[in-house]
C-alpha cells in the first residue's frame, strides 16, 4: 500500500506561519479596539490558531482514498460521548458510514508562563484519552466498532524559558529520573512518547516553534516517535486501511 503524505512539510510550514500570524493579528485587533486581555490571553481567546493543522489532516484523508468521509470541524458536530462525563468536545472528528474513524486534538502553549499550563495540558490529554477508550470499551460508539485513530498534536513556543532546565520539589518521593532538570520542551516530548507507549493515543506529536516563524514557518521536533512525519504517516495509513475495507 502506497501512502500519500500530501506534501505535509510545506503544509506544516504554512500552518506554523498561520499560527503565529493569527496570534499577532488577534492581539493587534485587541489593541486597536482598546480591549487588551491580560497578558497574551487575547491571542488565545481569538481561536483558530491551529487551523492549519486541521488542513493537513483533511488533505491526508482526501489523498488516501477515504471518499465520502464526514470531516467534522464545526463545534456543533464535534461532540463524542464519554464514560466519566457525558460528552467531550474534540477539535476534529472523522466519520465514515456511521463509524468513528478518528478523533484529533490540536493544542498549543505560548509563554511567558509554562509551569501550570503544562500540568493542565498533561491532565487534559491523559484524562481525555482514558475517558474515550473506556467509553469505547463499553460500546458507546456501537457494537463491534473498529478501533479509531486517536491523535494529539502540541505546538510549543521555542524560546529560552521553554528550553531552560526546570527543578521540582521532592518532599516525600523522588521524581521520575526522566523529568529531572528537564525543560518544558523535553517534558512535552516525554509526555507524547508515553501517551503513545501506553496506548492512550495512536500518535502524539510535539513541535517547537519560535515567534519569528511567522515569517518562515520554522519548527522542530525532539524525537522521531513524536515527530510530525510519524503522525502523518500513521494517520495516512489508518485512513488508507479504512478506505480499503
N, C-alpha and C positions, 0 to 999 in steps of 0.2 A: 504494500500500500504506500503510494507516494503522497506525502503530506505537502500542502501548500501553506507556507508560513506568512503569506500575504505581505511580503516586504515590511515585516514588523519593525525593523531597525529604523527605517525612515519615518514610519508612523509613530514610533515611540519618541523620536526627537520632536516631532510636531506636537505630540501630546504633552511633553515637558514644557515646550515653549508656550503652549496654551495654558498650562497650569500656572506658570509664573506670570504670564500676561494677564490672565483673568484676575489674579490676586492684585496686581498693580492697578488694573482698571477699576476694580471694586473699591480699593482704598481712595483712588482719585475721585471717584463719584461721591464717596462719603465726605471727603474734604470739601469738595465743591458745594455740596449741599449743607455744609456746616453741621454735619451729624456724624462725627467720627466715633466708632465704637472703641471701647477700652483696648489698649494695646493694638494688636493686629486682628482683633476679632472681626472687624469689618470685612476683611478679605475672606474670612472663613464663612461668615453668615451669608455672603453673596451666593455661595454654592456654585455648582457647575465646574469647579476647578479640575476635576478628574475626568471630564467628559471625553478627552482624547483617548483615554484607555478603554472606554466603552466602545469607541470606534474600532480599536484594534480587535476586540473580541467579536464585534459584528462582522468585520472583514474576514476573520478566520472561519466563522460559521458559513458565510457565503462561499468562501473559497474551497471549502472541504465538503461541499455537496449536500448539506442538510437543507434541502428545499422544503419550503412550507413551514419552517420553524417560526415560532412566535417569539420574537425578541422583545422582552418587556423592559422598558427603561422609564416609563411614566409611573409616578407614585401610585396611582390607583390600581396598577397591575403587578405590584412588587411584593405583595404580602404572601407569606407562607405560614402554615400552622406550626406551632411549636409543641413541646411536651411540658416544659416547666412554666410556660407562659402561653397565652392564647395565640399570639401571632408575632412574627418578626418581619420587618420591612427591609428588603435587600436592595442592593444598588443595581443589580441586573439579574433577570431570570431568563432562562431559555426553556421554552416548552415545545413539545412536538407530539402531535396526536394524543393530547391529553396527559402526557407524561412529563415529569420534570427532568430535563436534560442537564441543566447546570444552574448553580446559584453562585453569584460572584459579588465580592465586596472590594471597593476601591477606596483606600484610606490614605491620609497624608498627615504630616506633622511638620510644622514650621516653628522656629524659635521665636522669642528667646527662652521660653520655658519648655523643658523636656521631661523632667522627672515625673510629675504627677500625670501628665498626658501619656507617657509611656506605659505606666501601670494601668491606666484606663483602657488603652488600646489592647493591652495583653488580656485583661479581663473580658473585654468585649469579644475579642477574636476566639478565645477559648470557650467562653460560655455560649456564644452563637453556634459554634460547630457542634458542641456537645448536645445542645438543645435540638438541633436539626437531626443529628444521627439517632437520637433517642426517639424522636417523632417518626423518623423513617422506619426504625425497628418495629414501632408499634402500629405501622400501617397507615400513617397519616397521608401518604402520597399514593395510596392504592395498594391493593393486594398484589404481591409479586412484582412490585415496581422495580425496574432496573436501578442500580446504584447511580445517583447523579454525580456530576463533577462539582466539587466544591473548591472555589478559588478565592485567594486573598492577596491583594497587592497593596504594599505600603510604600509610599514615596516620602522620604525624609529630607529636610533641608541639610545639605552638605556644608557644614560650617565648623569653625574651631570648637564651639561648645558641644555640638553633637558628636564630635570626634575626640573629645577630651576624656581622659580616664575618670571613672566615677567610683567613689567609695561607698560602702554600705555599712550600716550599723549591724553588729552581730552580737547582741547582748546575751543570747542563750545558745544558739547553734550556728555552725559555720555556713556561710553562703556557698552554694554550688561553685566549685573552682572555675567553671566556665565563665561565670559572671564577675569574678573578682577583678576589679580595676578595669573592667571592660567599658568602653564608651557606649553611648546610646545607639550609635550606628551598629556596633558589634552586637549589642543586646537585641536589637531588632532582627539581625541576621540569625542569631541563635534561636530566637522565638520562631522565626519562619521555618528553620530547619526542623525544629522539634514538633511544630504543628504538622509537618508532613510525615516525619518519622513515627509519630504516634497515631497517624491515621486520621487526624482531625480534619485535614484539608488534603485534597488531591494534589494541589500545588499551591505554594505560597511564595511570593516574590518580595524581595526587599531591594529598593532602589534609593540611591542618594544623589541629590542634585543641588547645585548651588544656585543662589538667586540670579547670578549672572547668566544662567542657562536660558533666561527669557530670550536671549539673542541667538543661541546656537542649539538649544535643546540637549545639552550635555547631561549625562547621568552615568552612574557606575553601579556595579554590584560587588559584593564581597566574596561570595562563593557560588560555584556552579549550580548547586542544588536550588538556590534561591534566586537564580538569575531570571531575567525576563525571557531569555531563549528557552529555558527549561519549561517555564509556564506556557509559553506559546506552543511549543512542541507537544506537550501533554494535552493541552486543550484541543489543539487541532486533531490529535489522534483520537480523542474521545468523540469529537464531533464526527469524524470520518467513520468511526465504528458504529455510531448511532445511525448515520446515513446508510450504512451498508446492511443494516438489519432487514 
